[in-house]
Amino acid sequence: MTTTRAPVFFVSHGGPNLLEDKEKPGDFYSWFGKYLKNKVKPKAIVIISAHWQGSGKNGVFVDTSETPKLIYDFYNFPQRYYEETWDHQGEPVLAEKVIGLLKKAGINATGQEYGNDHGVWVPLKRAMKSNKDIPIVEVSTFSHEDMPMHTKMGEALAPLR
């Protein structure tokens, strides 16, 4: 029996105006959403956002919210973008599993009810509109740019694939 591991993606994004983009790169997100839902069919999405940083030398945060709030961490855009909503959910049980895997790898992971910053909700909303079927757990980066530590974090989360 062969086991197929879920793919890992780097999902770039811009500001919230991506939500209205009808051409490139917007067409990519339309394709990506269909690909995720129809081919990958994830049970959940664990997403690491560069817009949320951990604390201390070896600390990261994991969002444990059941219903993550949207964080409008962008500036000088038309008011309509600050009124955007998105039908999605978190997964506290998975968040605790993420915390456990990170701690097992020697990473100081702390759970908190944070929400989803625009690095998470803008590209995923553009790709999948409503997303109640696939829970999302957001994880911060470290507060530093130590590549080996970030690689260690990815390796710690690999069993989730």
C-alpha positions as CSV (number, residue, x, y, z in Angstrom):
1,M,0.0,0.0,0.0
2,T,1.3,3.4,-0.9
3,T,0.7,6.5,1.2
4,T,0.5,9.8,-0.5
5,R,1.6,12.7,1.6
6,A,-0.2,16.0,1.3
7,P,1.8,18.6,-0.6
8,V,3.4,21.7,1.0
9,F,2.7,25.0,-0.6
10,F,4.2,28.5,-0.4
11,V,1.3,30.9,-1.0
12,S,2.4,34.4,-1.8
13,H,-0.1,37.2,-1.5
14,G,-0.4,41.0,-1.7
15,G,-2.9,43.3,-0.1
16,P,-6.6,42.8,0.3
17,N,-7.2,44.1,-3.2
18,L,-6.2,40.6,-4.3
19,L,-9.8,39.6,-3.4
20,E,-11.0,41.5,-6.5
21,D,-8.3,40.5,-8.9
22,K,-9.8,38.9,-12.0
23,E,-6.6,38.3,-13.9
24,K,-3.1,37.3,-12.8
25,P,-2.4,36.4,-10.0
26,G,-6.2,36.2,-9.2
27,D,-6.7,33.4,-11.8
28,F,-4.0,31.4,-10.0
29,Y,-6.0,31.6,-6.7
30,S,-9.1,30.4,-8.5
31,W,-7.2,27.4,-9.8
32,F,-5.5,26.8,-6.4
33,G,-8.8,26.7,-4.5
34,K,-10.3,24.2,-6.9
35,Y,-7.0,22.1,-6.7
36,L,-7.1,22.1,-2.9
37,K,-10.8,21.2,-2.6
38,N,-11.0,18.7,-5.5
39,K,-7.5,17.0,-5.7
40,V,-5.7,17.5,-2.3
41,K,-8.9,17.3,-0.2
42,P,-7.2,18.3,3.0
43,K,-8.8,17.6,6.4
44,A,-7.3,20.8,7.7
45,I,-4.7,23.4,6.7
46,V,-1.8,24.4,9.0
47,I,-0.4,27.7,7.7
48,I,2.7,29.5,8.8
49,S,2.3,33.3,8.5
50,A,5.2,35.7,8.3
51,H,2.8,38.4,9.6
52,W,2.8,36.9,13.0
53,Q,6.0,36.5,14.9
54,G,6.8,34.4,18.0
55,S,8.6,35.7,21.1
56,G,12.0,35.0,22.6
57,K,14.8,33.1,21.0
58,N,13.0,29.8,20.4
59,G,9.3,30.6,20.6
60,V,6.3,30.4,18.2
61,F,2.6,30.9,18.7
62,V,-0.2,28.6,17.5
63,D,-3.7,29.9,17.1
64,T,-6.1,27.8,19.2
65,S,-9.3,29.7,18.2
66,E,-12.4,27.7,17.2
67,T,-13.7,30.7,15.2
68,P,-10.6,32.8,14.4
69,K,-11.3,36.5,14.0
70,L,-10.0,38.3,10.9
71,I,-7.1,40.6,11.6
72,Y,-7.0,43.6,9.2
73,D,-3.2,44.1,9.4
74,F,-2.9,46.3,6.4
75,Y,-3.1,50.1,6.0
76,N,-4.4,52.8,3.7
77,F,-6.8,50.6,1.7
78,P,-10.4,51.6,0.9
79,Q,-12.8,51.0,3.8
80,R,-14.6,48.1,2.2
81,Y,-11.5,45.9,2.8
82,Y,-11.8,46.5,6.5
83,E,-15.4,45.2,6.4
84,E,-14.6,41.9,4.7
85,T,-15.8,38.8,6.4
86,W,-14.9,35.2,5.7
87,D,-16.9,32.1,6.7
88,H,-14.2,29.8,8.1
89,Q,-13.2,27.9,11.2
90,G,-10.2,26.9,13.4
91,E,-9.5,23.6,14.9
92,P,-8.4,23.7,18.6
93,V,-7.7,20.0,18.8
94,L,-5.3,20.2,15.8
95,A,-3.8,23.3,17.2
96,E,-2.9,21.3,20.4
97,K,-1.4,18.6,18.3
98,V,0.7,21.2,16.4
99,I,1.9,22.6,19.8
100,G,2.8,19.0,20.9
101,L,4.8,18.3,17.8
102,L,6.7,21.6,18.1
103,K,7.5,21.0,21.7
104,K,8.6,17.5,21.0
105,A,11.1,19.1,18.6
106,G,12.4,21.4,21.3
107,I,10.5,24.5,20.0
108,N,8.7,26.6,22.7
109,A,5.2,26.6,21.2
110,T,2.4,28.5,23.0
111,G,-1.2,28.4,22.1
112,Q,-3.3,31.6,22.0
113,E,-6.5,32.8,20.5
114,Y,-5.1,35.1,17.8
115,G,-7.2,34.9,14.7
116,N,-6.1,35.0,11.1
117,D,-4.0,37.8,9.7
118,H,-4.3,39.0,6.1
119,G,-1.4,36.7,5.1
120,V,-3.8,33.8,5.8
121,W,-7.3,35.0,5.2
122,V,-6.8,37.1,2.0
123,P,-5.2,34.4,-0.2
124,L,-7.4,31.6,1.2
125,K,-10.6,33.6,0.9
126,R,-9.6,34.5,-2.7
127,A,-9.0,30.8,-3.4
128,M,-11.9,29.2,-1.6
129,K,-14.5,31.9,-0.8
130,S,-16.3,30.1,2.1
131,N,-14.2,27.6,3.9
132,K,-16.2,26.0,6.7
133,D,-15.3,22.5,5.5
134,I,-11.5,22.8,5.9
135,P,-10.4,24.1,9.3
136,I,-7.3,26.4,9.5
137,V,-4.7,26.6,12.2
138,E,-2.3,29.5,11.9
139,V,1.3,29.3,13.3
140,S,3.7,32.2,13.7
141,T,7.2,32.3,12.5
142,F,10.1,32.8,15.0
143,S,10.9,36.4,15.9
144,H,14.2,36.0,14.1
145,E,15.3,34.8,10.6
146,D,17.3,31.7,11.7
147,M,16.7,29.4,8.8
148,P,17.8,26.2,10.6
149,M,15.1,26.9,13.3
150,H,12.4,27.5,10.7
151,T,13.5,24.3,8.9
152,K,13.3,22.5,12.2
153,M,9.7,23.8,12.6
154,G,8.8,22.4,9.2
155,E,10.3,19.0,10.0
156,A,8.4,18.9,13.3
157,L,5.1,19.5,11.5
158,A,5.9,16.9,8.7
159,P,3.9,14.1,10.4
160,L,0.7,16.2,9.8
161,R,1.1,15.6,6.1
